[in-house]
């Protein structure tokens, strides 16, 4: 398989990088974080103008029908700039709409940048098990009534619509009985508590109190939402892995520059062989993680569900291990300055930490990898 980028992919990556460097540099990012909104309407409009919001959307809905490999390129560039806009949340939500089908109007709005989405999946008791759902969906004559609370919904307060997982039948941890809904955030009964996470992003706890939605809000078939939920979350994991690679590239570059300029005993500390060895190890960790992230982007659309799960979990685990090692080493090599908000390296380490925890941490995905039939057969 040829892993060289096409001319179009290279040009798209360069366009996103130029925008980040010019209009989303470190100082501008800090101003956005400290603003009341926590995100930038101007930045979102720029992403839409660049075509980033349309990239994964089917052509019939005004998009470019981009693959996970195409998305990998964009996420790496956004990761390099530690962009805090609700792009990942919206693209993950769009994947739910694509997998469910019959959501052409909403996908058109995503492509144009009119619609921001968020995925309300996690609950306080569920940890990384997205099938552990206490939120209920009770059928009535007008559709369904939603009750429950979703926690740490990334950009949940900035979204116009939410993808919500709820239990329409069965026990709390059953795979069957899960239903998915797309819900307008202006619907009566929805309460959102917005807050900033440690990496500068925004998240929200969202409470649903007797929220009435129509049958049209149902994504796919009632009670059979697990396969869509599982596939969409795997897609989201590949996006996070790609973002992490971009951040690793940036933090390694920043650390190398620091080693070239910080002097000790009259010479740059980068002259010391032990630090050169550590930088080499950081680079090797990143390249191994990059290989696994690329493999996940290739396999995430596989018809072989077990292969998809196995590959995506292997990638998330490997990227998580590399992210932790590279982030910790970068902070140590920067010395005390490495943990201050004045340096980009500290912000990059925080974002890498949050990525490692999102949609299943390293331990969770190692366990998921081991549980797949392919692993047992190989053993």
C-alpha positions in Angstrom: 0.0 0.0 0.0 1.3 3.5 -0.9 1.3 5.7 2.2 2.7 8.8 0.3 0.3 11.7 0.4 -1.4 12.8 -2.8 -0.9 16.3 -4.1 -4.4 17.2 -2.9 -3.7 15.9 0.6 -0.4 17.8 0.8 -2.0 21.0 -0.3 -4.9 20.6 2.2 -2.4 19.9 5.0 -0.4 23.0 4.0 -3.5 25.2 3.9 -4.5 24.1 7.4 -1.0 24.6 8.7 -0.7 28.1 7.3 -4.0 29.0 8.9 -2.8 27.7 12.3 0.5 29.5 12.1 -1.1 32.8 10.9 -4.4 33.0 12.7 -4.2 30.5 15.6 -0.8 30.9 17.1 -0.1 30.2 20.7 -0.9 33.7 22.0 -4.2 33.8 20.0 -5.1 30.4 21.4 -4.6 31.7 24.9 -6.9 34.6 24.3 -9.6 32.2 23.0 -9.2 30.0 26.1 -9.6 32.9 28.4 -12.6 34.3 26.6 -16.2 33.7 28.0 -17.1 31.5 25.1 -13.9 29.4 25.2 -14.1 29.0 21.4 -13.8 31.3 18.4 -16.6 31.9 15.9 -14.0 33.3 13.5 -11.8 30.2 13.8 -14.8 28.0 13.1 -15.8 30.1 10.0 -12.2 29.7 8.8 -12.3 25.9 9.2 -15.5 25.8 7.2 -14.0 28.1 4.5 -10.9 25.8 4.3 -13.3 22.9 3.7 -12.4 21.1 6.9 -16.0 20.7 8.0 -17.0 19.3 4.6 -14.0 16.9 4.2 -15.6 13.7 5.7 -19.2 14.5 4.5 -20.5 12.6 1.4 -20.5 14.5 -1.9 -24.3 14.4 -2.2 -24.5 16.5 1.0 -21.9 19.1 -0.1 -18.8 17.4 1.2 -15.6 15.8 -0.2 -16.2 12.3 0.9 -12.9 12.2 2.7 -11.5 9.0 4.1 -10.1 8.4 7.6 -6.6 8.9 6.0 -7.8 12.3 4.7 -9.0 13.1 8.2 -5.7 12.0 9.7 -4.0 14.8 7.8 -6.3 17.5 9.2 -6.3 16.2 12.7 -2.5 16.1 12.8 -2.3 19.8 11.7 -5.0 20.8 14.3 -3.0 18.8 16.9 0.2 20.6 16.0 -1.5 23.9 16.8 -3.4 22.4 19.8 -6.6 23.9 18.3 -9.4 23.9 20.9 -12.4 24.5 18.5 -15.3 21.9 18.5 -14.0 20.3 15.3 -13.4 16.8 16.7 -16.8 16.8 18.5 -18.6 17.8 15.3 -16.9 15.3 13.0 -17.5 12.5 15.5 -21.2 13.5 15.7 -21.3 13.5 11.9 -20.0 9.9 11.8 -23.0 8.8 13.8 -25.3 10.5 11.3 -23.5 8.9 8.4 -23.7 5.4 9.9 -27.3 5.8 10.8 -28.4 7.0 7.4 -31.3 9.2 6.4 -29.7 12.4 7.9 -28.9 14.2 4.7 -30.2 17.6 5.8 -28.1 17.6 9.0 -25.0 16.5 7.1 -25.4 19.3 4.7 -25.4 21.7 7.6 -22.2 20.1 9.0 -20.5 20.5 5.7 -21.3 24.2 5.5 -20.3 24.9 9.1 -23.8 25.8 10.1 -24.2 22.9 12.6 -21.9 22.0 15.5 -22.4 18.6 17.1 -21.4 16.9 20.3 -21.7 13.3 21.4 -23.4 12.8 24.8 -22.3 9.2 25.5 -20.5 9.0 28.9 -22.1 8.8 32.3 -20.6 9.0 35.8 -20.8 5.3 36.4 -19.8 4.1 32.9 -16.1 5.1 32.8 -14.9 3.8 29.4 -17.8 1.3 28.9 -20.1 3.2 26.5 -22.6 0.4 26.7 -23.1 1.2 30.4 -26.1 3.5 30.1 -28.5 4.6 32.8 -30.1 7.4 30.7 -33.5 6.1 29.6 -35.6 6.6 26.4 -39.3 5.8 27.1 -41.6 5.4 24.0 -44.8 7.4 24.0 -47.3 8.5 21.3 -45.2 11.4 20.2 -41.8 9.6 20.1 -39.6 9.2 23.1 -39.0 10.8 26.5 -35.3 11.1 27.6 -34.3 11.2 31.2 -30.7 11.0 32.6 -27.4 12.8 32.9 -24.4 12.7 30.5 -21.0 13.8 31.9 -17.9 15.4 30.4 -19.5 15.9 27.0 -16.8 17.5 24.9 -18.0 20.9 23.6 -21.5 19.9 24.7 -22.4 23.5 25.5 -21.1 24.8 22.2 -23.1 22.3 20.1 -26.4 23.0 18.3 -27.4 19.3 18.4 -26.4 16.3 20.5 -26.0 12.7 19.7 -27.4 11.0 22.7 -27.2 7.3 23.7 -30.1 6.1 25.9 -31.5 2.8 27.0 -34.9 1.9 25.6 -34.9 -1.6 26.9 -32.8 -4.2 28.8 -30.5 -3.8 31.7 -28.0 -1.0 32.3 -25.0 -2.9 30.8 -26.7 -4.8 28.0 -25.5 -4.3 24.4 -29.1 -4.8 23.2 -31.6 -2.1 24.1 -29.4 0.9 23.3 -31.0 3.6 21.1 -29.4 6.7 19.6 -31.0 10.1 19.1 -30.0 13.4 17.6 -31.4 16.1 19.8 -31.6 19.9 19.3 -30.0 21.6 22.3 -32.9 24.1 22.5 -35.4 21.3 23.3 -37.1 21.9 26.6 -35.8 19.9 29.6 -32.1 20.1 28.6 -29.7 21.7 31.1 -26.1 22.1 30.3 -23.3 22.9 32.8 -20.3 24.2 30.8 -16.7 24.2 32.1 -13.1 24.2 31.0 -11.0 21.0 31.1 -7.3 20.9 32.0 -6.3 21.1 28.3 -8.2 24.3 27.6 -11.1 22.6 25.8 -14.7 23.0 26.9 -16.9 20.2 28.2 -20.4 20.0 29.8 -22.5 17.9 32.0 -25.9 17.6 30.4 -29.1 16.7 32.2 -32.2 15.5 30.4 -35.4 16.0 32.4 -38.5 14.7 30.6 -37.1 15.7 27.2 -39.6 14.9 24.5 -38.2 14.0 21.1 -40.0 12.8 17.9 -39.5 9.5 16.2 -37.5 11.3 13.5 -34.8 12.0 16.2 -34.1 8.2 16.4 -30.9 7.2 14.6 -31.2 3.7 13.1 -33.4 1.2 14.7 -34.7 1.4 18.3 -32.7 -0.9 20.7 -30.1 -1.7 18.0 -27.8 1.3 18.4 -24.7 -0.5 19.8 -23.1 -1.4 16.5 -23.3 2.3 15.4 -22.1 3.5 18.7 -19.2 1.0 18.6 -18.2 1.9 15.1 -18.5 5.6 15.5 -16.4 5.6 18.7 -13.7 3.6 16.9 -13.7 6.3 14.2 -13.4 8.9 16.9 -10.4 7.1 18.4 -8.6 7.2 15.0 -9.2 11.0 14.9 -7.7 11.3 18.4 -4.7 9.2 17.6 -4.0 11.4 14.6 -4.4 14.5 16.6 -1.9 13.1 19.2 0.7 12.5 16.4 0.5 16.2 15.5 1.0 17.2 19.1 3.9 14.8 19.5 5.6 16.3 16.5 5.1 19.8 17.8 6.3 19.0 21.4 9.4 17.2 20.1 10.2 20.2 17.8 9.7 22.6 20.7 11.9 20.5 23.0 14.7 20.2 20.4 14.7 24.0 20.0 14.9 24.4 23.8 17.9 22.1 24.0 19.7 24.1 21.3 19.2 27.4 23.1 19.3 26.5 26.9 22.9 26.7 28.0 24.7 24.9 30.9 28.4 25.0 31.6 28.9 27.3 28.7 27.3 25.0 26.0 23.8 24.2 24.8 22.4 21.3 26.8 21.6 19.6 23.5 25.3 18.9 23.3 25.1 16.4 26.2 24.9 12.8 24.8 22.4 11.6 27.4 19.9 14.2 26.3 20.5 13.4 22.7 19.7 9.7 23.4 16.5 10.8 25.2 15.4 12.9 22.2 16.1 9.9 19.9 13.9 7.7 22.1 11.1 10.3 21.9 11.4 10.3 18.1 11.2 6.5 17.9 8.1 6.4 20.2 6.4 8.9 18.0 7.2 7.0 14.8 5.9 3.8 16.2 2.7 5.5 17.3 2.4 7.1 13.9 2.5 3.7 12.2 -0.2 2.4 14.4 -2.4 5.5 14.0 -2.1 5.2 10.2 -3.0 1.5 10.3 -6.0 2.3 12.4 -7.1 4.9 9.9 -6.9 2.3 7.2 -8.7 -0.4 9.1 -11.4 1.6 10.8 -13.7 1.3 7.7 -13.1 -2.5 7.5 -16.1 -4.8 7.1 -14.3 -7.2 9.5 -15.6 -5.8 12.8 -13.1 -7.9 14.9 -10.2 -6.6 12.8 -11.4 -3.0 13.2 -11.7 -3.3 17.0 -8.4 -5.1 17.3 -6.5 -2.6 15.2 -8.1 0.5 16.7 -7.5 -0.6 20.2 -3.9 -1.5 19.5 -3.4 2.0 18.0 -5.0 3.7 21.0 -2.9 1.8 23.4 0.3 2.4 21.6 -0.4 6.1 21.0 -1.4 6.4 24.7 1.9 4.9 25.8 3.9 7.2 23.4 2.0 10.3 24.4 2.7 9.7 28.1 6.4 9.0 27.5 7.0 11.9 25.1 5.0 14.4 27.3 6.8 13.4 30.4 10.2 13.6 28.8 9.4 17.0 27.2 8.5 18.4 30.6 11.7 17.1 32.2 13.9 18.3 29.4 12.4 21.8 29.7 13.1 21.8 33.5 10.8 23.8 35.7 9.5 25.8 32.8 8.0 22.7 31.3 5.0 22.8 33.6 4.2 26.5 33.3 1.4 27.9 31.1 3.9 30.3 29.5 5.3 27.5 27.3 3.4 25.6 24.6 5.0 22.3 25.8 2.9 22.3 29.0 -0.4 22.8 27.0 0.6 20.0 24.6 1.3 17.6 27.5 -2.1 18.4 29.0 -3.8 17.7 25.7 -1.9 14.5 25.2 -3.0 13.5 28.7 -6.7 14.1 27.9 -6.4 12.3 24.6 -5.1 9.2 26.4 -8.1 9.3 28.7 -10.7 9.9 26.0 -12.8 7.1 24.5 -10.9 4.6 26.6 -7.5 4.9 28.2 -4.5 2.7 27.5 -5.4 0.0 30.0 -9.0 -0.2 28.7 -7.8 -0.7 25.1 -5.2 -3.3 26.0 -8.0 -5.3 27.7 -10.2 -4.8 24.6 -7.4 -5.9 22.3 -6.8 -9.0 24.3 -10.5 -9.8 24.4 -10.8 -9.9 20.5 -11.0 -13.4 19.0 -8.1 -12.8 16.7 -5.7 -12.3 19.7 -6.8 -15.6 21.3 -6.4 -17.5 18.0 -2.9 -16.0 17.6 -2.0 -17.0 21.1 
